[in-house]
Amino acid sequence: NTIQLTSQLNLTSLYNKSKWLKGINQKFDQRGRGVTPKKTFKTVTYEQTGLRLRPNFARSVTHNLKTEDVKVKAFDAEGKEIDFELNIRSDKRVTIRTDKDLEDVRVVVEGQIPERENIALFLFEGTVRILMGVKNISGSFSQTNGTLMPGYKPSTQFLGMEKNQSIFAPGFPFVAGWQDPDFAWKAVRNNWLTTDSTINAAFMLSRNENITLRSTIEPLPNLRIELNALRSQTKNKNEYYLANEFGVFNSFNPMATGNFSISIISIHSLFERSSSKNNYISEVFEQFKENRIVIANRLSENRDNFKNAPLPIDDEEVSRFPYGYGALSQDVLFYSFLSAYTGVSPEKVKLTQFPLIPMPNWQITYDGLSKLKPFRKILRNFTIRHGYRSTFSIGAFASNLDYNPGDDGLSYIEDLNRNYLPELEISNISVNEQFNPLFSLDATWNNSLTNRIEVRNSRTIAMSFANNQVSENKNWEFIVGSGYRFENLPLIFGSATGGSRTLKSDLRVNVDFSLRKNYTILRKIVENTNTHSAGQNILSIKTSAEYVVSDQVTIRLFFDRVVNTPLVSNSYATANTSFGFSLRFTMIQ
């Protein structure tokens, strides 16, 4: 059966319920699109009294209102409005002229000046706009369950069931999707299983769970942040149900297997550099080894009757560890690795192999530069991108058949190294981290030129419990590209009759250059060595020219060259060159 739950919260619709919040959104969205906000004006007034006006003499009035958009009125001593000739000399001064001789004249100047935006109000509304940047939040949960029952005898007659000894097999709950962990014993009790000893397949319950959380944030116009968090777990429970010579069923070898992955943040150590200059030493790996004693003590203290005595081994390094949790204990290595490569203190890292809450990864995009007034004339589009993704994975795990929990839920059975057996045997764990890209600049100019610069960075750290070794693979890549579109380029076709036909279409030319470096370092815990085992520099040049002959036919010429230079002595340099042309036919429009 499959269970799916999906929820979505559209916060933009919620914000628009408020006229005030909607107005703030519209105001800042217009700014982001390069739309100049509509100016608002306010009226300012200047008044001067006691003026003497002489016939045909221009009297100057200095108002200092800093605007030429003014209206001027003059009144005589009795308050009657006077007719006069007005001249606006500047944004601070006007002159008035009349043909009468007047005293005690009052002049009123009214001007319109742009209203300055209230800085405090702007900052407040800007803060509100940032808080409203969360546009939507969504989440989904899916669970798929399955049951496999080998040796099941009844057939299918009605709704997937058959009446067997007055009971419908396998039952309404089963055909409806209910996953019963005791279904195998139910089948035994109702005689639904064959006693054929040649059938040697396990009863299996499978479960796959996926959790996805997403959110889109736009704190500023044209700046979009997409957050996502993932958690996935697959678990299979296997058990054999076999009948003896008397037809009595018994269960054998119960085992749980599966894998697990969850999104995390491990960015703190991504840019750490290891080279031959420092013998490829990694500070994070050294921290991983130091974390072991802290983790071992925490695990030991979780036991009801833990022993503080060191392991009875004459080794200064080993003797520091508590009984049952040595330097190479699987549980000790697991949590020490998780602590070191996620940047969480060993005193605070949660002692659970399957973390419940995933951490957010992100993709950031900004495409507002071309919408700003200074860049509109030269840029058609300009996009800046940055992305980060990191996943912690348990490659495969299986239940330990020798694990026997006591009253405290923990097993006290030891292996040959005097370490307590873990409940699950884990083959390997890993952290896969990517800046894809670290940053990317894509520009499309108004003259049909395109440019692209991109830097990528990634690494994979894998811990193998089979040989107590950490493998660290790092990749770095720099990409630069350019292209141009020649519009309406004529292409002349000749014919057998001697005529010709001229076709005009766009020719797109692209050149991409990339330099990539990757290397692998093996870090052995017991031997305390760091070995540069593999690596290479890869130089790539790709060029192409594409011409659209028609809606259905496209011609493409290309030239590619890849040069591989190894960084270790057990490999040799290679170079590959490919060139040619291709015709692409599109049969359906």
C-alpha positions as CSV (number, residue, x, y, z in Angstrom):
1,N,0.0,0.0,0.0
2,T,1.0,3.6,-0.5
3,I,0.2,6.5,1.8
4,Q,0.8,10.1,0.5
5,L,0.2,13.3,2.4
6,T,0.8,16.7,0.9
7,S,0.3,20.2,2.4
8,Q,1.0,23.6,1.1
9,L,0.6,27.1,2.7
10,N,0.4,30.0,0.2
11,L,1.5,32.9,2.3
12,T,1.2,35.4,-0.6
13,S,-2.6,35.0,-0.6
14,L,-2.6,35.5,3.1
15,Y,-0.6,38.7,2.9
16,N,-2.9,40.0,0.2
17,K,-5.9,39.8,2.6
18,S,-4.5,42.9,4.2
19,K,-4.6,46.1,2.0
20,W,-1.7,47.5,3.9
21,L,0.5,44.5,3.4
22,K,-0.6,44.2,-0.2
23,G,0.4,47.8,-0.8
24,I,3.8,47.3,0.7
25,N,4.4,44.3,-1.6
26,Q,3.3,46.2,-4.7
27,K,5.5,49.1,-3.8
28,F,8.7,47.1,-3.5
29,D,7.8,44.8,-6.4
30,Q,7.6,47.9,-8.7
31,R,11.0,49.1,-7.4
32,G,12.4,45.6,-8.2
33,R,11.1,45.8,-11.8
34,G,12.8,49.2,-12.3
35,V,9.5,51.1,-12.2
36,T,10.1,54.6,-10.8
37,P,7.7,55.2,-8.0
38,K,5.1,57.9,-8.7
39,K,6.2,61.2,-7.1
40,T,4.0,62.8,-4.6
41,F,4.1,66.5,-4.0
42,K,3.3,68.7,-1.0
43,T,2.3,72.4,-0.9
44,V,4.7,74.9,0.7
45,T,3.8,78.6,1.4
46,Y,5.8,81.8,1.7
47,E,4.2,85.1,2.8
48,Q,5.7,88.6,2.8
49,T,3.9,91.7,4.1
50,G,4.5,95.5,4.0
51,L,5.8,95.7,0.5
52,R,5.8,98.9,-1.5
53,L,5.0,98.6,-5.2
54,R,5.8,101.4,-7.7
55,P,4.2,101.8,-11.1
56,N,6.0,99.8,-13.8
57,F,8.8,98.8,-11.4
58,A,9.7,95.1,-10.9
59,R,9.7,94.2,-7.3
60,S,11.7,91.1,-6.3
61,V,10.3,88.6,-3.8
62,T,12.8,85.9,-2.5
63,H,10.8,82.9,-1.2
64,N,13.5,80.2,-1.0
65,L,10.9,77.4,-1.7
66,K,13.3,75.7,-4.1
67,T,10.7,75.2,-6.8
68,E,9.6,77.0,-9.9
69,D,6.1,75.5,-9.8
70,V,4.6,78.4,-7.9
71,K,1.4,80.4,-7.7
72,V,1.7,84.0,-6.5
73,K,-1.1,86.2,-5.2
74,A,-0.8,89.8,-4.0
75,F,-3.3,91.8,-1.8
76,D,-3.5,95.5,-1.1
77,A,-3.9,97.1,2.3
78,E,-7.7,96.5,2.2
79,G,-7.3,92.8,1.4
80,K,-8.3,93.1,-2.3
81,E,-6.4,90.9,-4.7
82,I,-4.1,92.9,-7.1
83,D,-3.5,92.2,-10.8
84,F,0.2,92.1,-11.7
85,E,2.8,90.7,-14.1
86,L,4.7,87.7,-12.8
87,N,8.2,86.6,-13.8
88,I,9.8,83.5,-12.3
89,R,13.5,84.2,-12.0
90,S,14.6,81.0,-10.2
91,D,13.5,78.3,-7.8
92,K,14.1,80.9,-5.0
93,R,13.0,84.2,-6.5
94,V,10.1,85.8,-8.5
95,T,9.4,89.4,-9.6
96,I,6.1,91.2,-9.8
97,R,5.2,94.4,-11.7
98,T,2.0,96.5,-11.6
99,D,1.0,99.9,-13.0
100,K,-0.2,101.2,-9.7
101,D,1.4,102.8,-6.7
102,L,0.6,100.6,-3.7
103,E,1.8,100.4,-0.1
104,D,1.5,97.8,2.6
105,V,1.1,95.0,0.0
106,R,0.9,91.3,1.1
107,V,2.4,88.7,-1.2
108,V,1.6,85.0,-0.9
109,V,3.7,82.4,-2.8
110,E,2.5,78.7,-3.0
111,G,4.8,76.1,-4.4
112,Q,4.7,72.4,-5.1
113,I,7.8,70.4,-4.1
114,P,8.4,66.6,-4.2
115,E,7.6,65.0,-0.9
116,R,10.5,63.3,0.6
117,E,10.1,59.7,1.7
118,N,10.0,59.2,5.4
119,I,13.2,57.3,6.1
120,A,11.8,55.7,9.3
121,L,8.7,54.7,7.4
122,F,10.7,53.3,4.5
123,L,12.9,51.2,6.9
124,F,9.9,49.9,8.7
125,E,8.1,49.0,5.5
126,G,11.3,47.4,4.2
127,T,11.6,45.3,7.3
128,V,7.9,44.2,6.9
129,R,8.6,43.3,3.2
130,I,11.6,41.2,4.2
131,L,9.5,39.4,6.8
132,M,6.9,38.8,4.1
133,G,9.6,37.2,1.9
134,V,8.4,33.7,2.8
135,K,6.0,33.1,-0.1
136,N,5.1,29.5,0.4
137,I,5.8,26.5,2.5
138,S,5.0,23.0,1.4
139,G,5.6,19.5,2.6
140,S,5.0,15.9,1.5
141,F,5.2,12.5,3.1
142,S,5.0,9.3,1.3
143,Q,5.1,5.7,2.7
144,T,5.1,2.6,0.6
145,N,4.6,-0.7,2.3
146,G,4.8,-4.2,0.9
147,T,4.5,-7.8,2.0
148,L,6.0,-10.9,0.4
149,M,4.7,-14.3,1.7
150,P,6.4,-17.3,-0.1
151,G,4.5,-20.6,0.1
152,Y,1.1,-19.0,0.2
153,K,-1.4,-21.7,-0.9
154,P,-4.9,-20.0,-1.4
155,S,-5.8,-18.7,-4.8
156,T,-7.7,-15.5,-5.8
157,Q,-11.4,-15.7,-6.4
158,F,-13.3,-12.7,-4.9
159,L,-11.6,-9.2,-4.4
160,G,-8.2,-10.9,-4.2
161,M,-9.4,-13.4,-1.6
162,E,-10.5,-17.1,-1.4
163,K,-12.7,-18.6,1.3
164,N,-10.6,-21.2,3.1
165,Q,-12.1,-23.1,6.1
166,S,-14.8,-20.4,6.5
167,I,-12.2,-17.7,6.5
168,F,-11.4,-15.4,3.6
169,A,-7.7,-15.6,2.9
170,P,-5.7,-13.4,3.2
171,G,-8.4,-11.3,4.8
172,F,-10.0,-7.9,4.2
173,P,-7.4,-5.9,6.1
174,F,-4.6,-7.4,3.9
175,V,-6.2,-6.7,0.5
176,A,-7.1,-3.2,1.8
177,G,-3.4,-2.5,2.3
178,W,-2.9,-3.2,6.0
179,Q,0.6,-4.4,6.7
180,D,0.5,-6.8,9.6
181,P,3.9,-7.8,11.1
182,D,2.2,-11.0,12.4
183,F,0.7,-12.0,9.1
184,A,3.2,-14.9,8.7
185,W,2.0,-16.5,12.0
186,K,-1.6,-15.8,11.0
187,A,-1.0,-17.7,7.8
188,V,0.6,-20.6,9.8
189,R,-2.4,-20.8,12.2
190,N,-4.9,-20.9,9.3
191,N,-2.9,-23.4,7.3
192,W,-2.3,-21.0,4.4
193,L,1.4,-22.0,4.0
194,T,2.8,-25.0,2.3
195,T,5.0,-27.4,4.2
196,D,7.1,-28.0,1.1
197,S,10.8,-28.0,2.3
198,T,12.1,-27.0,-1.2
199,I,10.7,-23.5,-0.8
200,N,13.5,-21.6,0.9
201,A,12.5,-17.9,0.6
202,A,12.0,-15.4,3.4
203,F,8.8,-13.7,4.5
204,M,9.5,-10.0,3.9
205,L,7.9,-6.7,5.1
206,S,9.2,-3.7,3.2
207,R,8.8,0.0,3.9
208,N,10.0,3.1,2.1
209,E,9.4,6.5,3.7
210,N,10.2,9.9,2.0
211,I,9.8,13.3,3.6
212,T,10.2,16.5,1.5
213,L,10.0,20.1,2.8
214,R,10.1,23.1,0.5
215,S,9.9,26.8,0.9
216,T,10.3,29.8,-1.4
217,I,11.6,33.1,0.1
218,E,11.8,36.4,-1.8
219,P,13.2,38.9,0.8
220,L,14.0,41.4,-1.9
221,P,12.6,41.9,-5.4
222,N,14.1,39.5,-7.9
223,L,16.0,37.7,-5.2
224,R,14.6,34.2,-4.8
225,I,15.8,31.6,-2.2
226,E,14.5,28.1,-2.5
227,L,14.9,25.9,0.5
228,N,14.5,22.2,0.5
229,A,15.0,19.4,3.0
230,L,14.8,15.7,2.4
231,R,14.7,12.5,4.4
232,S,14.5,9.0,3.0
233,Q,14.6,5.6,4.6
234,T,14.1,2.1,3.3
235,K,13.8,-0.8,5.6
236,N,13.1,-4.5,4.9
237,K,12.4,-7.1,7.6
238,N,13.1,-10.7,6.5
239,E,12.3,-13.9,8.3
240,Y,12.2,-17.6,7.3
241,Y,9.1,-19.7,8.2
242,L,9.8,-23.4,7.6
243,A,8.0,-26.6,8.6
244,N,9.8,-29.5,10.1
245,E,9.1,-33.2,9.3
246,F,6.0,-33.1,11.5
247,G,4.6,-30.0,9.7
248,V,5.3,-27.7,12.6
249,F,6.5,-24.2,11.6
250,N,9.3,-22.3,13.1
251,S,10.8,-18.9,12.3
252,F,14.5,-18.5,11.6
253,N,17.1,-15.7,11.1
254,P,15.0,-12.5,11.6
255,M,16.9,-9.7,9.9
256,A,16.3,-6.1,9.1
257,T,18.1,-4.4,6.2
258,G,17.9,-1.1,4.5
259,N,19.5,2.3,3.8
260,F,19.0,5.9,4.9
261,S,19.7,9.4,3.7
262,I,19.0,12.9,5.1
263,S,19.9,16.4,4.1
264,I,22.4,18.1,6.4
265,I,24.6,21.2,6.5
266,S,28.4,20.4,6.5
267,I,29.7,23.6,4.9
268,H,32.2,24.4,7.6
269,S,34.9,22.1,6.2
270,L,34.2,22.1,2.5
271,F,37.0,24.6,1.7
272,E,39.6,22.9,3.7
273,R,42.8,22.3,1.6
274,S,45.0,19.2,1.8
275,S,48.1,19.1,-0.3
276,S,51.6,17.5,-0.4
277,K,52.8,20.6,1.4
278,N,51.1,19.5,4.6
279,N,51.3,15.7,3.8
280,Y,47.6,15.8,3.0
281,I,46.7,16.2,6.6
282,S,43.0,17.2,7.3
283,E,42.1,19.1,10.4
284,V,38.5,17.7,10.2
285,F,39.9,14.1,10.0
286,E,42.1,14.8,13.0
287,Q,39.0,16.2,14.8
288,F,37.2,13.0,13.9
289,K,39.8,10.9,15.6
290,E,39.8,13.2,18.7
291,N,36.0,13.0,19.0
292,R,36.2,9.2,19.6
293,I,37.1,9.4,23.2
294,V,34.2,11.9,24.0
295,I,31.7,9.7,22.1
296,A,32.9,6.5,23.7
297,N,32.4,8.0,27.2
298,R,28.9,9.2,26.3
299,L,27.9,5.8,25.0
300,S,29.4,4.1,28.0
301,E,27.5,6.3,30.4
302,N,24.2,5.4,28.7
303,R,24.5,1.8,30.1
304,D,23.0,0.9,33.4
305,N,26.1,-0.9,34.6
306,F,28.9,0.7,32.6
307,K,32.4,-0.1,33.6
308,N,35.0,2.7,34.0
309,A,37.9,0.3,33.7
310,P,39.9,0.7,30.5
311,L,40.2,-2.2,28.0
312,P,42.8,-4.7,29.1
313,I,45.1,-4.0,26.2
314,D,48.6,-2.6,26.8
315,D,48.3,0.3,24.4
316,E,48.4,3.9,25.6
317,E,46.0,5.0,22.8
318,V,43.4,2.2,23.4
319,S,43.6,2.3,27.2
320,R,42.0,5.8,27.3
321,F,38.7,4.4,26.1
322,P,35.9,2.9,28.4
323,Y,35.2,-0.8,28.4
324,G,33.2,-2.0,25.5
325,Y,33.7,1.1,23.4
326,G,37.2,1.1,21.9
327,A,38.8,3.3,19.3
328,L,37.5,1.2,16.5
329,S,34.0,0.5,17.8
330,Q,31.4,0.9,15.0
331,D,29.2,3.1,17.2
332,V,32.1,5.3,18.3
333,L,33.3,5.8,14.7
334,F,29.8,6.5,13.4
335,Y,29.0,9.3,15.8
336,S,32.5,10.7,15.7
337,F,32.4,10.9,11.9
338,L,28.9,12.6,12.1
339,S,30.1,15.1,14.7
340,A,33.3,16.1,12.8
341,Y,31.9,16.4,9.3
342,T,28.7,18.3,10.3
343,G,30.5,20.6,12.7
344,V,28.5,19.6,15.8
345,S,30.3,19.3,19.1
346,P,30.9,15.6,20.2
347,E,29.3,16.6,23.5
348,K,26.1,17.7,21.7
349,V,25.7,15.5,18.7
350,K,22.6,13.3,19.0
351,L,23.3,9.6,19.5
352,T,20.9,8.4,17.0
353,Q,21.8,6.7,13.7
354,F,18.6,7.9,12.0
355,P,18.2,11.7,12.6
356,L,14.5,12.7,12.4
357,I,14.7,16.4,11.3
358,P,16.4,17.2,7.9
359,M,18.4,20.4,7.5
360,P,17.6,22.8,4.7
361,N,19.7,23.1,1.5
362,W,19.3,26.0,-0.8
363,Q,19.3,27.5,-4.3
364,I,19.6,31.3,-4.6
365,T,18.8,33.3,-7.7
366,Y,19.0,37.0,-8.4
367,D,18.0,38.4,-11.8
368,G,17.2,42.0,-11.0
369,L,20.4,43.7,-12.2
370,S,19.2,44.0,-15.8
371,K,16.0,45.7,-14.6
372,L,17.8,48.6,-12.9
373,K,17.9,51.8,-14.9
374,P,21.7,52.1,-15.4
375,F,21.9,48.6,-17.0
376,R,18.7,48.5,-19.1
377,K,20.5,49.9,-22.2
378,I,23.2,47.2,-22.3
379,L,21.8,44.1,-20.6
380,R,18.8,42.0,-21.7
381,N,19.2,39.6,-18.8
382,F,21.7,39.0,-16.0
383,T,21.3,36.1,-13.6
384,I,23.4,35.3,-10.5
385,R,23.0,31.8,-9.0
386,H,24.3,30.0,-6.0
387,G,23.3,26.5,-4.8
388,Y,24.2,24.2,-1.9
389,R,23.3,20.6,-1.3
390,S,24.6,18.1,1.3
391,T,23.4,14.6,2.1
392,F,24.4,12.2,4.9
393,S,23.8,8.6,3.8
394,I,24.0,5.1,5.4
395,G,24.8,3.0,2.4
396,A,23.5,-0.3,3.7
397,F,22.7,-1.7,7.1
398,A,21.6,-5.1,8.5
399,S,20.6,-6.2,11.9
400,N,23.3,-8.0,13.9
401,L,22.1,-11.6,14.4
402,D,24.3,-11.9,17.6
403,Y,22.8,-8.8,19.2
404,N,20.8,-9.8,22.3
405,P,19.3,-6.8,24.2
406,G,19.0,-7.0,28.0
407,D,16.5,-5.3,30.3
408,D,18.0,-1.9,29.4
409,G,17.6,-2.5,25.7
410,L,21.3,-2.9,25.1
411,S,23.4,-5.9,24.3
412,Y,26.4,-6.9,26.4
413,I,27.8,-9.4,23.9
414,E,31.4,-8.4,22.8
415,D,33.4,-9.0,19.7
416,L,37.0,-10.2,19.5
417,N,38.2,-6.7,20.2
418,R,36.2,-6.5,23.4
419,N,33.8,-4.0,21.9
420,Y,30.0,-4.3,22.4
421,L,28.3,-5.6,19.3
422,P,26.2,-2.9,17.6
423,E,22.5,-3.5,16.9
424,L,23.0,-2.8,13.2
425,E,26.0,-3.8,11.1
426,I,26.7,-0.8,8.8
427,S,28.9,-1.2,5.7
428,N,29.6,2.5,5.1
429,I,28.4,6.0,5.7
430,S,29.1,9.1,3.6
431,V,28.6,12.8,3.2
432,N,28.0,14.0,-0.3
433,E,28.3,17.8,-0.5
434,Q,28.0,20.1,-3.5
435,F,28.1,23.8,-4.4
436,N,26.3,23.5,-7.7
437,P,27.2,26.2,-8.4
438,L,29.4,28.0,-5.9
439,F,28.5,31.0,-8.0
440,S,27.3,31.4,-11.6
441,L,27.0,34.6,-13.7
442,D,24.9,34.4,-16.9
443,A,24.7,37.6,-19.0
444,T,22.7,38.2,-22.2
445,W,23.6,41.6,-23.8
446,N,21.4,43.7,-26.0
447,N,23.8,43.2,-28.9
448,S,23.0,39.3,-28.9
449,L,26.3,38.5,-27.0
450,T,26.1,36.0,-24.2
451,N,28.6,35.3,-21.5
452,R,28.8,32.8,-18.7
453,I,31.1,32.2,-15.7
454,E,30.6,29.4,-13.3
455,V,32.5,27.8,-10.4
456,R,31.5,24.4,-8.9
457,N,32.9,22.7,-5.9
458,S,32.0,19.3,-4.4
459,R,33.3,16.5,-2.3
460,T,32.3,13.0,-1.1
461,I,33.6,11.7,2.2
462,A,33.0,8.0,2.8
463,M,33.7,6.0,5.9
464,S,34.1,2.2,5.5
465,F,33.7,0.1,8.6
466,A,35.2,-2.9,6.8
467,N,38.7,-1.5,6.8
468,N,38.4,1.6,9.1
469,Q,39.3,3.9,6.3
470,V,38.0,7.3,5.2
471,S,38.0,8.1,1.5
472,E,37.8,11.8,0.5
473,N,37.1,12.8,-3.1
474,K,37.1,16.5,-4.0
475,N,36.2,18.2,-7.2
476,W,36.7,21.8,-8.4
477,E,35.6,23.1,-11.7
478,F,35.8,26.5,-13.4
479,I,33.7,27.2,-16.5
480,V,33.7,30.2,-18.8
481,G,31.6,30.4,-22.0
482,S,30.6,32.9,-24.6
483,G,28.2,32.9,-27.5
484,Y,26.8,35.2,-30.2
485,R,23.7,35.1,-32.4
486,F,24.1,36.4,-36.0
487,E,20.6,37.5,-37.0
488,N,19.2,36.8,-40.4
489,L,22.5,35.4,-41.8
490,P,22.0,34.5,-45.5
491,L,22.8,31.0,-46.6
492,I,22.8,30.4,-50.4
493,F,21.8,26.9,-51.8
494,G,22.6,26.0,-55.3
495,S,20.4,23.8,-57.6
496,A,21.1,21.3,-60.4
497,T,19.5,23.7,-62.9
498,G,22.0,26.4,-62.0
499,G,19.7,28.5,-59.9
500,S,20.1,29.4,-56.3
501,R,18.0,30.0,-53.2
502,T,18.9,32.3,-50.4
503,L,17.8,31.4,-46.9
504,K,18.0,33.8,-44.0
505,S,18.1,32.5,-40.4
506,D,19.9,33.0,-37.1
507,L,23.4,31.5,-36.6
508,R,24.3,30.7,-33.0
509,V,28.0,30.3,-32.2
510,N,29.1,29.1,-28.7
511,V,32.5,28.5,-27.2
512,D,32.9,26.9,-23.7
513,F,36.1,26.4,-21.7
514,S,36.3,24.4,-18.5
515,L,39.1,23.4,-16.1
516,R,38.3,20.7,-13.6
517,K,40.5,19.2,-10.9
518,N,39.6,16.1,-8.8
519,Y,41.6,14.1,-6.4
520,T,41.1,11.3,-3.9
521,I,42.8,10.9,-0.5
522,L,42.6,7.7,1.5
523,R,42.9,8.3,5.3
524,K,43.6,5.2,7.4
525,I,42.6,5.4,11.0
526,V,44.8,2.5,12.4
527,E,47.9,3.2,10.3
528,N,47.4,7.0,10.7
529,T,48.3,7.7,7.1
530,N,47.0,10.0,4.4
531,T,47.6,8.8,0.8
532,H,46.9,10.6,-2.4
533,S,45.6,7.7,-4.4
534,A,44.0,9.3,-7.5
535,G,43.5,12.6,-9.2
536,Q,43.5,14.4,-12.5
537,N,43.3,17.8,-14.2
538,I,40.8,17.9,-17.1
539,L,40.9,20.7,-19.6
540,S,37.9,20.9,-21.9
541,I,37.2,23.1,-24.9
542,K,33.8,22.9,-26.8
543,T,32.8,24.9,-29.8
544,S,29.7,24.7,-31.9
545,A,27.8,26.6,-34.6
546,E,24.1,26.0,-35.1
547,Y,22.0,27.2,-38.0
548,V,18.2,26.7,-38.2
549,V,17.4,25.9,-41.8
550,S,13.7,25.5,-41.2
551,D,11.2,24.7,-38.4
552,Q,12.1,21.0,-38.9
553,V,15.8,21.1,-39.8
554,T,18.8,22.3,-37.9
555,I,22.4,22.0,-38.9
556,R,25.1,21.9,-36.2
557,L,28.9,21.9,-36.5
558,F,31.1,21.1,-33.5
559,F,34.6,20.7,-32.3
560,D,35.5,19.4,-28.9
561,R,38.8,18.6,-27.2
562,V,39.4,17.1,-23.7
563,V,42.9,16.9,-22.2
564,N,43.3,14.7,-19.1
565,T,46.5,15.2,-17.1
566,P,46.9,12.7,-14.1
567,L,48.1,13.9,-10.7
568,V,49.5,10.5,-9.7
569,S,52.3,8.4,-11.3
570,N,50.2,5.3,-11.9
571,S,48.2,7.0,-14.7
572,Y,49.0,8.5,-18.0
573,A,47.9,11.6,-19.9
574,T,45.2,11.4,-22.5
575,A,43.6,13.7,-25.1
576,N,40.4,13.2,-27.0
577,T,39.3,15.3,-30.0
578,S,36.0,15.1,-31.7
579,F,34.5,17.1,-34.5
580,G,31.9,16.9,-37.1
581,F,28.4,18.0,-38.0
582,S,24.9,16.9,-37.2
583,L,21.5,17.3,-38.8
584,R,18.5,17.3,-36.6
585,F,15.0,16.6,-38.0
586,T,11.9,17.5,-36.0
587,M,9.0,15.4,-37.3
588,I,6.4,16.8,-34.9
589,Q,5.8,20.5,-34.3
